[in-house]
Amino acid sequence: MIPLLVGAMILTPYVVSTVVLRIVRKAEAERAREDEAANASADLSRASSLSHAAPAGDNAPVRA
């Protein structure tokens, strides 16, 4: 019985750190997905506002 208790005491920090590490990595992945979605929507809105602007080469004076 004592070797099982000693083994459990030795393994406990590893089990706890594994669980905490998985939780932290999951939270980081979720935050990265949210940031990526926010950046994608910002890029789309920026692209749509640029598509309504005049082309860059279309600012030459018109000759009559």
PyRosetta script that sets phi, psi and omega in degrees:
from pyrosetta import init, pose_from_sequence

init()
pose = pose_from_sequence("MIPLLVGAMILTPYVVSTVVLRIVRKAEAERAREDEAANASADLSRASSLSHAAPAGDNAPVRA")
pose.set_psi(1, -38.3)
pose.set_omega(1, -178.8)
pose.set_phi(2, -64.6)
pose.set_psi(2, -41.6)
pose.set_omega(2, 177.8)
pose.set_phi(3, -61.2)
pose.set_psi(3, -33.5)
pose.set_omega(3, 177.0)
pose.set_phi(4, -66.7)
pose.set_psi(4, -41.8)
pose.set_omega(4, 177.6)
pose.set_phi(5, -64.9)
pose.set_psi(5, -42.1)
pose.set_omega(5, 178.6)
pose.set_phi(6, -64.4)
pose.set_psi(6, -42.6)
pose.set_omega(6, 178.1)
pose.set_phi(7, -62.5)
pose.set_psi(7, -41.4)
pose.set_omega(7, 177.9)
pose.set_phi(8, -64.5)
pose.set_psi(8, -39.4)
pose.set_omega(8, 179.1)
pose.set_phi(9, -66.4)
pose.set_psi(9, -35.1)
pose.set_omega(9, 179.4)
pose.set_phi(10, -72.3)
pose.set_psi(10, -39.7)
pose.set_omega(10, -175.8)
pose.set_phi(11, -79.4)
pose.set_psi(11, -22.3)
pose.set_omega(11, -175.4)
pose.set_phi(12, -55.0)
pose.set_psi(12, -48.0)
pose.set_omega(12, 179.9)
pose.set_phi(13, -62.1)
pose.set_psi(13, -35.2)
pose.set_omega(13, 179.0)
pose.set_phi(14, -67.5)
pose.set_psi(14, -40.9)
pose.set_omega(14, 179.1)
pose.set_phi(15, -65.7)
pose.set_psi(15, -45.7)
pose.set_omega(15, -179.4)
pose.set_phi(16, -63.3)
pose.set_psi(16, -44.7)
pose.set_omega(16, -179.4)
pose.set_phi(17, -66.1)
pose.set_psi(17, -34.2)
pose.set_omega(17, 176.9)
pose.set_phi(18, -64.4)
pose.set_psi(18, -43.6)
pose.set_omega(18, 179.7)
pose.set_phi(19, -65.0)
pose.set_psi(19, -45.5)
pose.set_omega(19, -179.7)
pose.set_phi(20, -64.1)
pose.set_psi(20, -41.5)
pose.set_omega(20, 179.7)
pose.set_phi(21, -62.6)
pose.set_psi(21, -40.8)
pose.set_omega(21, 177.7)
pose.set_phi(22, -64.4)
pose.set_psi(22, -40.7)
pose.set_omega(22, 179.3)
pose.set_phi(23, -64.2)
pose.set_psi(23, -43.9)
pose.set_omega(23, -179.3)
pose.set_phi(24, -64.8)
pose.set_psi(24, -44.1)
pose.set_omega(24, 179.9)
pose.set_phi(25, -64.7)
pose.set_psi(25, -37.2)
pose.set_omega(25, 178.2)
pose.set_phi(26, -65.7)
pose.set_psi(26, -41.3)
pose.set_omega(26, 178.6)
pose.set_phi(27, -65.3)
pose.set_psi(27, -39.6)
pose.set_omega(27, 178.3)
pose.set_phi(28, -65.4)
pose.set_psi(28, -40.9)
pose.set_omega(28, 179.4)
pose.set_phi(29, -65.1)
pose.set_psi(29, -40.2)
pose.set_omega(29, 178.6)
pose.set_phi(30, -65.0)
pose.set_psi(30, -43.0)
pose.set_omega(30, 178.4)
pose.set_phi(31, -64.2)
pose.set_psi(31, -39.3)
pose.set_omega(31, 178.8)
pose.set_phi(32, -64.8)
pose.set_psi(32, -39.4)
pose.set_omega(32, 177.5)
pose.set_phi(33, -64.2)
pose.set_psi(33, -41.3)
pose.set_omega(33, 178.9)
pose.set_phi(34, -65.0)
pose.set_psi(34, -42.4)
pose.set_omega(34, 178.2)
pose.set_phi(35, -64.1)
pose.set_psi(35, -40.4)
pose.set_omega(35, 179.6)
pose.set_phi(36, -64.9)
pose.set_psi(36, -40.7)
pose.set_omega(36, 178.6)
pose.set_phi(37, -66.6)
pose.set_psi(37, -39.4)
pose.set_omega(37, 178.7)
pose.set_phi(38, -66.2)
pose.set_psi(38, -41.2)
pose.set_omega(38, 178.3)
pose.set_phi(39, -66.2)
pose.set_psi(39, -38.2)
pose.set_omega(39, 179.8)
pose.set_phi(40, -65.9)
pose.set_psi(40, -41.8)
pose.set_omega(40, 179.9)
pose.set_phi(41, -69.5)
pose.set_psi(41, -35.0)
pose.set_omega(41, 176.7)
pose.set_phi(42, -67.0)
pose.set_psi(42, -39.6)
pose.set_omega(42, 178.0)
pose.set_phi(43, -65.3)
pose.set_psi(43, -39.4)
pose.set_omega(43, 178.8)
pose.set_phi(44, -65.0)
pose.set_psi(44, -43.3)
pose.set_omega(44, -179.9)
pose.set_phi(45, -67.9)
pose.set_psi(45, -36.3)
pose.set_omega(45, 177.6)
pose.set_phi(46, -67.0)
pose.set_psi(46, -40.8)
pose.set_omega(46, -180.0)
pose.set_phi(47, -67.1)
pose.set_psi(47, -38.4)
pose.set_omega(47, -179.9)
pose.set_phi(48, -70.6)
pose.set_psi(48, -33.0)
pose.set_omega(48, 177.5)
pose.set_phi(49, -72.8)
pose.set_psi(49, -31.3)
pose.set_omega(49, 177.9)
pose.set_phi(50, -74.3)
pose.set_psi(50, -28.9)
pose.set_omega(50, -178.2)
pose.set_phi(51, -70.7)
pose.set_psi(51, -20.0)
pose.set_omega(51, 178.9)
pose.set_phi(52, -87.5)
pose.set_psi(52, -11.1)
pose.set_omega(52, -179.0)
pose.set_phi(53, -80.7)
pose.set_psi(53, 160.1)
pose.set_omega(53, 178.7)
pose.set_phi(54, -69.7)
pose.set_psi(54, 147.0)
pose.set_omega(54, 178.0)
pose.set_phi(55, -62.0)
pose.set_psi(55, 154.6)
pose.set_omega(55, -174.4)
pose.set_phi(56, -66.4)
pose.set_psi(56, -34.4)
pose.set_omega(56, -177.7)
pose.set_phi(57, -85.7)
pose.set_psi(57, 5.5)
pose.set_omega(57, -174.6)
pose.set_phi(58, -99.5)
pose.set_psi(58, 27.1)
pose.set_omega(58, -177.1)
pose.set_phi(59, -111.1)
pose.set_psi(59, 15.5)
pose.set_omega(59, 178.3)
pose.set_phi(60, -75.5)
pose.set_psi(60, 147.8)
pose.set_omega(60, 179.4)
pose.set_phi(61, -66.9)
pose.set_psi(61, 147.6)
pose.set_omega(61, -179.1)
pose.set_phi(62, -92.5)
pose.set_psi(62, 131.3)
pose.set_omega(62, 179.6)
pose.set_phi(63, -101.0)
pose.set_psi(63, 137.7)
pose.set_omega(63, -178.9)
pose.set_phi(64, -95.4)
pose.dump_pdb("model.pdb")
